[in-house]
């Protein structure tokens, strides 16, 4: 979905954020009103800095609210508002339920000792 802008489109500032365990980046981008989250990601240059980002599998959100979930539009449709922060989330290495199960098992074994 490409952005349809005219030279009369008002401009606004948004941020694009991506973080690794040891490095994070927050890019300020000036975009026309009507820009989608995916358009802002493309325009920010974050994909050039982190070529490992796969937008077909990574979730995208606005201020910790995942787009395409809980009634929010998907990232290729969601139109940004001024000062929105577009966040690209890394895939989880382990399922949160699996992590809790492992912690519970460790706690049980400690209590037996």
Residue pairs with C-beta under 8 A, 6 or more apart in sequence:
1 36
1 38
1 39
1 76
1 77
2 39
3 31
3 32
3 34
3 35
3 36
3 39
4 34
5 32
5 34
5 35
9 32
9 33
9 34
10 32
10 33
11 30
11 31
11 32
11 33
12 30
12 31
12 32
12 33
12 35
12 80
12 81
12 82
12 83
13 28
13 29
13 30
13 31
13 82
13 83
14 28
14 29
14 31
14 35
14 40
14 80
14 82
14 83
14 84
14 85
14 86
15 26
15 27
15 28
15 29
15 83
15 84
15 85
15 86
16 26
16 27
16 29
16 40
16 41
16 44
16 46
16 85
16 86
16 88
17 24
17 25
17 26
17 27
17 85
17 86
17 87
17 88
18 24
18 25
18 46
18 50
18 53
18 87
18 88
19 25
19 90
20 50
20 90
25 46
25 49
25 50
26 85
27 44
27 45
27 46
29 40
29 43
29 44
31 39
31 40
31 43
31 80
33 79
34 79
35 43
35 79
35 80
36 75
36 76
36 77
36 78
36 79
36 80
37 60
37 62
37 67
37 75
37 76
37 78
37 80
37 84
37 86
38 55
38 60
38 75
38 76
40 80
40 86
41 47
41 55
41 60
41 75
41 86
41 88
44 86
46 53
46 88
47 53
47 55
53 88
55 75
55 88
57 91
58 88
58 89
58 90
58 91
59 66
59 67
59 68
59 88
59 89
60 66
60 67
60 68
60 75
60 86
60 87
60 88
60 89
61 67
61 86
61 87
61 89
62 72
62 78
62 80
62 84
62 85
62 86
62 87
63 84
63 85
63 87
64 87
65 72
66 72
66 89
67 73
67 74
67 75
67 78
68 74
68 75
72 78
73 79
75 86
80 86
